[in-house]
Amino acid sequence: MNGLPYLDAATLERLVPMERAVDVLEDALRAGLDPEATPQRPVVDVPAGQLLLMPAATRSYVGVKAVSIAPGNAERGLPRIQGTYLLFDGGTLAPLAAMDGIALTSLRTPAVSALAVRHLAEPGARRLVVYGSGPQAYGHVLALRAVRPVEDVTIVGRDPGRAEALATRCRGLGLTARALTDPPGSAGGGVARAVGGADLVACCTTAREPLFPGKLARDGVTVVAVGSHEPGARELDGDLVARATVVVEARAAALEEAGDLIIPIRRGTITSRHLAGNLADLVAGRVVAGPGPRVFKSTGMAWEDLVVAAAAYEAWT
């Protein structure tokens, strides 16, 4: 491991711009990568939170991301999520590089959402509502405007200062942007109007209960939900899921980890057959959106990290 190169956040951003990340993910799926073959990640409870290990392999590369989730870090002024990625040669299993795991996550998560939006959303989608005000929220603004002509952004956050700061960053991109702080689950006020008129909604929060009443989402809107990976947590309600064409990264992973789907299944609102397909099906054209909303539910998968990490390493070398 001595002398192993380390690709930090700035290097990853330079080597794999957002548009490139979306393209390499799509290329991998078109080349036959099967998301369903990705090993399930073990989640280990530790005193301060959780430790997640995310391994994946192709013939060319093997990789693993170790991620820590410490809910108490917010009070300490530290990141809630931290981690490191290790990339190995697929044939010899020799270590090739270490990378900033959180920067990698911050890049691949919105890139995966953008890939789904590229194939699900209406071509003229320009009005975006983002729930959340952290790195993933901003990453989704960058990613979704790379695949759709986004012009107008509404930031919905619990902290008015952080929401306004993100809206200011969006204005710096030349977008019309505003910050709103209606209570989670609110069915009234400015948030309800924004959601009702949205073309795209990105849910990037740590919420455990639905962020808005699903009845607010119009037919044709595309909603991406990336904030949770636990069967007991969800950002979307059963009404929205039941009305929607639902796409996931992989059916097996979603039915194990996605509370947005598991909870409605347990309550009988939908069955597992309601899932229209996985991301590979969508890219291959095997998913046809119905007349209602379109939903992409992401829990984050190791194959995504591996594809983007390999692209970064190849660009670096």
C-alpha positions as CSV (number, residue, x, y, z in Angstrom):
1,M,0.0,0.0,0.0
2,N,3.1,2.3,0.3
3,G,2.9,5.0,-2.3
4,L,-0.7,4.3,-3.3
5,P,-2.0,7.3,-5.2
6,Y,-4.8,9.2,-3.5
7,L,-7.4,11.0,-5.6
8,D,-9.0,13.8,-3.5
9,A,-12.3,15.6,-4.0
10,A,-10.9,18.3,-6.3
11,T,-9.0,15.7,-8.4
12,L,-12.2,13.5,-8.8
13,E,-14.2,16.6,-9.9
14,R,-11.6,17.5,-12.5
15,L,-11.1,14.0,-13.8
16,V,-14.8,13.1,-14.1
17,P,-17.1,16.1,-14.6
18,M,-20.8,15.5,-14.0
19,E,-21.7,15.0,-17.6
20,R,-18.9,12.4,-18.0
21,A,-20.1,10.6,-14.9
22,V,-23.6,10.3,-16.3
23,D,-22.2,9.0,-19.6
24,V,-19.9,6.3,-18.1
25,L,-22.8,5.0,-16.0
26,E,-25.0,4.7,-19.1
27,D,-22.1,3.1,-21.1
28,A,-21.6,0.5,-18.4
29,L,-25.2,-0.5,-18.4
30,R,-25.4,-0.6,-22.2
31,A,-22.3,-2.8,-22.2
32,G,-24.1,-5.4,-20.1
33,L,-23.4,-4.5,-16.5
34,D,-26.2,-6.1,-14.4
35,P,-27.1,-4.1,-11.3
36,E,-28.9,-7.1,-9.9
37,A,-25.5,-9.0,-9.7
38,T,-24.0,-6.4,-7.3
39,P,-23.5,-7.9,-3.8
40,Q,-25.7,-6.5,-1.0
41,R,-23.8,-4.2,1.2
42,P,-23.4,-5.2,4.9
43,V,-24.5,-2.5,7.4
44,V,-22.9,-2.8,10.8
45,D,-24.2,-0.9,13.8
46,V,-21.4,0.7,15.8
47,P,-21.7,2.8,19.0
48,A,-21.5,6.1,17.0
49,G,-23.7,5.1,14.1
50,Q,-23.2,2.7,11.2
51,L,-20.5,1.3,9.0
52,L,-21.3,0.4,5.4
53,L,-19.1,-1.8,3.2
54,M,-19.8,-1.6,-0.5
55,P,-17.9,-4.1,-2.7
56,A,-18.3,-4.5,-6.5
57,A,-16.3,-6.1,-9.3
58,T,-16.0,-6.3,-13.1
59,R,-13.4,-8.2,-15.1
60,S,-11.2,-5.0,-15.2
61,Y,-11.6,-3.6,-11.7
62,V,-12.6,-4.5,-8.2
63,G,-13.5,-1.8,-5.6
64,V,-14.8,-1.3,-2.1
65,K,-16.1,1.7,-0.4
66,A,-16.1,2.0,3.4
67,V,-18.6,4.5,4.6
68,S,-19.3,5.7,8.2
69,I,-22.6,7.4,9.2
70,A,-22.4,9.3,12.4
71,P,-25.7,11.1,13.2
72,G,-24.2,12.9,16.1
73,N,-21.5,14.6,14.0
74,A,-23.8,17.5,13.0
75,E,-23.7,18.8,16.6
76,R,-19.9,18.6,16.5
77,G,-19.6,20.5,13.2
78,L,-18.4,17.4,11.4
79,P,-19.7,15.6,8.3
80,R,-22.5,13.0,9.0
81,I,-21.1,10.8,6.3
82,Q,-17.4,10.0,5.7
83,G,-15.6,7.3,3.8
84,T,-12.8,6.0,1.6
85,Y,-12.7,4.1,-1.7
86,L,-10.1,1.5,-2.7
87,L,-9.7,0.5,-6.3
88,F,-8.0,-2.8,-7.3
89,D,-6.9,-4.4,-10.6
90,G,-9.5,-6.9,-11.6
91,G,-7.0,-9.6,-12.7
92,T,-4.3,-9.4,-10.1
93,L,-6.3,-7.7,-7.3
94,A,-3.3,-5.4,-6.8
95,P,-4.4,-2.0,-5.2
96,L,-4.4,0.8,-7.7
97,A,-5.6,3.9,-5.9
98,A,-7.5,5.3,-2.9
99,M,-10.1,8.0,-3.4
100,D,-12.2,10.4,-1.3
101,G,-15.2,8.2,-0.7
102,I,-17.6,11.0,0.1
103,A,-16.6,13.0,-3.0
104,L,-17.1,9.9,-5.0
105,T,-20.6,9.5,-3.5
106,S,-21.4,13.2,-4.0
107,L,-20.6,12.7,-7.7
108,R,-22.1,9.3,-8.6
109,T,-25.4,9.7,-6.7
110,P,-26.7,12.8,-8.6
111,A,-25.2,11.3,-11.8
112,V,-27.3,8.1,-11.3
113,S,-30.3,10.3,-10.8
114,A,-29.5,12.3,-13.9
115,L,-29.2,9.1,-15.9
116,A,-32.7,8.1,-14.8
117,V,-34.1,11.6,-15.5
118,R,-32.5,11.4,-19.0
119,H,-34.7,8.5,-19.8
120,L,-37.8,9.3,-17.7
121,A,-38.5,13.0,-17.7
122,E,-40.3,15.1,-20.1
123,P,-37.8,16.6,-22.6
124,G,-38.7,20.2,-21.8
125,A,-38.5,19.8,-18.0
126,R,-37.4,23.2,-16.6
127,R,-39.0,23.7,-13.2
128,L,-37.1,21.8,-10.4
129,V,-37.9,21.5,-6.7
130,V,-35.1,20.2,-4.4
131,Y,-35.7,19.0,-0.9
132,G,-32.6,19.4,1.1
133,S,-29.8,22.0,1.3
134,G,-26.6,19.9,1.6
135,P,-24.1,18.6,-0.9
136,Q,-26.4,16.1,-2.5
137,A,-29.0,18.8,-3.1
138,Y,-26.6,21.0,-4.9
139,G,-25.2,18.0,-6.8
140,H,-28.6,17.2,-8.0
141,V,-29.1,20.8,-9.3
142,L,-25.8,20.4,-11.3
143,A,-26.7,16.9,-12.5
144,L,-30.3,17.5,-13.6
145,R,-29.5,20.7,-15.4
146,A,-26.9,18.7,-17.4
147,V,-29.7,16.5,-18.9
148,R,-32.7,18.8,-18.9
149,P,-33.2,22.5,-19.6
150,V,-33.6,23.5,-16.0
151,E,-34.2,27.2,-15.5
152,D,-36.2,27.6,-12.3
153,V,-35.2,26.0,-8.9
154,T,-37.1,26.0,-5.6
155,I,-35.0,24.9,-2.5
156,V,-37.0,23.4,0.3
157,G,-35.1,23.1,3.6
158,R,-35.5,23.0,7.3
159,D,-32.8,25.6,8.0
160,P,-33.7,29.0,6.3
161,G,-30.1,30.1,6.2
162,R,-28.8,27.0,4.5
163,A,-31.7,26.9,2.1
164,E,-31.1,30.5,1.1
165,A,-27.4,29.9,0.8
166,L,-28.1,27.1,-1.7
167,A,-30.6,29.2,-3.6
168,T,-27.8,31.9,-3.9
169,R,-25.4,29.3,-5.3
170,C,-28.1,28.3,-7.9
171,R,-28.5,32.0,-8.9
172,G,-24.8,32.0,-9.4
173,L,-25.4,29.3,-12.1
174,G,-27.7,31.7,-13.9
175,L,-30.9,30.0,-12.6
176,T,-34.0,31.6,-11.1
177,A,-34.0,30.3,-7.5
178,R,-35.8,30.7,-4.2
179,A,-35.7,29.2,-0.8
180,L,-38.8,27.9,1.1
181,T,-39.1,26.4,4.6
182,D,-42.6,25.0,4.8
183,P,-42.8,22.2,7.4
184,P,-42.1,18.7,6.1
185,G,-45.3,17.0,4.9
186,S,-47.0,20.4,4.4
187,A,-49.9,20.4,2.0
188,G,-50.2,24.2,1.8
189,G,-48.2,27.3,1.2
190,G,-45.5,28.0,-1.3
191,V,-44.1,24.5,-1.2
192,A,-47.4,23.0,-2.3
193,R,-47.6,25.4,-5.2
194,A,-44.0,24.7,-6.2
195,V,-44.4,20.9,-6.1
196,G,-47.7,21.1,-8.0
197,G,-46.0,23.0,-10.8
198,A,-42.7,21.1,-10.9
199,D,-41.4,19.1,-13.8
200,L,-38.7,17.6,-11.6
201,V,-38.5,16.9,-7.8
202,A,-35.3,15.8,-6.2
203,C,-35.5,14.5,-2.6
204,C,-32.1,14.6,-1.0
205,T,-32.8,14.6,2.8
206,T,-32.4,12.5,5.9
207,A,-36.2,12.5,6.4
208,R,-37.9,9.3,7.8
209,E,-41.4,10.4,6.9
210,P,-42.8,11.6,3.5
211,L,-41.8,15.1,2.6
212,F,-45.0,16.1,0.8
213,P,-48.4,14.7,0.1
214,G,-48.2,12.6,-3.1
215,K,-51.4,14.0,-4.4
216,L,-49.5,17.3,-5.0
217,A,-47.4,15.7,-7.7
218,R,-48.9,16.2,-11.2
219,D,-49.1,13.5,-13.9
220,G,-45.8,13.6,-15.9
221,V,-43.6,14.9,-13.1
222,T,-40.4,13.0,-12.5
223,V,-39.5,12.5,-8.8
224,V,-36.1,11.2,-7.7
225,A,-35.6,10.1,-4.1
226,V,-32.1,9.4,-2.9
227,G,-32.0,10.2,0.8
228,S,-32.7,6.9,2.5
229,H,-31.4,3.4,2.4
230,E,-33.4,1.9,5.3
231,P,-36.6,-0.2,5.1
232,G,-38.2,2.0,7.8
233,A,-37.4,5.4,6.3
234,R,-39.0,7.1,3.3
235,E,-39.2,10.5,1.6
236,L,-42.2,9.6,-0.6
237,D,-45.7,8.6,0.4
238,G,-47.7,5.5,-0.8
239,D,-50.1,7.6,-2.8
240,L,-47.4,8.9,-5.0
241,V,-45.7,5.6,-5.4
242,A,-49.0,3.8,-6.3
243,R,-49.7,6.4,-9.0
244,A,-46.2,6.3,-10.5
245,T,-44.1,4.4,-13.0
246,V,-41.4,3.3,-10.6
247,V,-37.8,2.6,-11.6
248,V,-35.1,1.4,-9.2
249,E,-31.4,0.7,-9.5
250,A,-31.9,-3.0,-8.8
251,R,-35.1,-4.7,-7.7
252,A,-33.3,-6.9,-5.2
253,A,-31.6,-4.0,-3.5
254,A,-34.8,-1.8,-3.5
255,L,-36.9,-4.5,-1.9
256,E,-34.3,-4.9,0.8
257,E,-33.5,-1.3,1.6
258,A,-36.0,1.2,0.1
259,G,-38.6,2.1,2.7
260,D,-40.3,4.3,0.0
261,L,-41.3,1.0,-1.6
262,I,-41.2,-1.5,1.3
263,I,-43.7,0.4,3.5
264,P,-46.4,0.6,0.7
265,I,-45.9,-3.0,-0.1
266,R,-46.3,-4.0,3.6
267,R,-49.5,-1.8,3.8
268,G,-50.9,-3.4,0.6
269,T,-50.8,-0.1,-1.4
270,I,-48.7,-1.7,-4.0
271,T,-47.0,-5.1,-4.7
272,S,-43.5,-5.8,-5.9
273,R,-44.9,-6.2,-9.4
274,H,-45.6,-2.4,-9.4
275,L,-41.9,-1.8,-10.0
276,A,-41.6,-1.1,-13.8
277,G,-37.9,-2.2,-13.9
278,N,-34.4,-1.4,-12.9
279,L,-32.0,1.2,-14.3
280,A,-30.6,-1.2,-16.9
281,D,-34.1,-1.9,-18.2
282,L,-34.8,1.9,-18.4
283,V,-31.6,2.6,-20.4
284,A,-32.4,-0.3,-22.7
285,G,-35.8,1.0,-23.4
286,R,-37.7,-1.8,-21.7
287,V,-39.5,0.6,-19.4
288,V,-42.4,2.7,-20.8
289,A,-43.6,5.5,-18.5
290,G,-47.4,5.5,-17.8
291,P,-49.7,8.5,-17.7
292,G,-49.0,9.3,-14.0
293,P,-45.9,10.6,-12.2
294,R,-42.5,8.9,-12.8
295,V,-40.4,7.9,-9.8
296,F,-36.8,6.9,-9.5
297,K,-35.9,5.5,-6.1
298,S,-32.2,5.2,-5.4
299,T,-30.5,3.6,-2.4
300,G,-27.0,3.9,-3.7
301,M,-25.1,0.8,-5.1
302,A,-21.5,-0.3,-5.2
303,W,-21.4,-0.8,-9.0
304,E,-22.0,2.9,-9.4
305,D,-19.0,3.8,-7.3
306,L,-16.8,1.3,-9.2
307,V,-17.8,2.6,-12.6
308,V,-17.1,6.2,-11.7
309,A,-13.9,5.4,-9.7
310,A,-12.6,3.4,-12.7
311,A,-13.3,6.3,-15.0
312,A,-11.4,8.6,-12.6
313,Y,-8.4,6.3,-12.4
314,E,-8.2,5.8,-16.2
315,A,-8.3,9.6,-16.7
316,W,-5.6,10.0,-14.0
317,T,-3.3,7.5,-15.6
